[in-house]
Amino acid sequence: MSQENVELVRRSFDAWNVGDLAGWISMHHPEVEVVPPEGWPEAERPRSREEWLAQARRILDSWAAQRVEAKQIVDTAERVVVLFEWVTRGKGSQIDLMTEMGLIATVRDGLITRAAYYNDPADALEAVGLSE
């Protein structure tokens, strides 16, 4: 579709990283569907902004610090694929972890309508018919 979709997803990562949850969630459709990665502790699929925001707050509360770093962004019409690293620091342990992940964000009318997360970035690429 366009550079606008890529920029929307990039801005959502930026808002997440600075803790602007109001700005971050406003980039999602009111009935956003979120598909967590396989094996995710929060296995329920949020299907609204409110549910996604509540889950995001629980996720953030799990870490002393965290951020997402986009490594590659691919525009595939209505979907934006992001290969990223999620860098976290344990609350008690203060151990830093880096997890490679993938996201397929479906964008319609300037909002993220679906966010599907993958434990393996290659799986996200494969899901849209691409390979690394």
Secondary structure, DSSP 8 states (H G I E B T S, - for coil): --HHHHHHHHHHHHHHHTT-HHHHHHTEEEEEEEE--TT-SS-S---SHHHHHHHHHHHHHTEEEEEEEEEEEEEETTEEEEEEEEEEEETTT--EEEEEEEEEEEEETTEEEEEEEESSHHHHHHHTT---
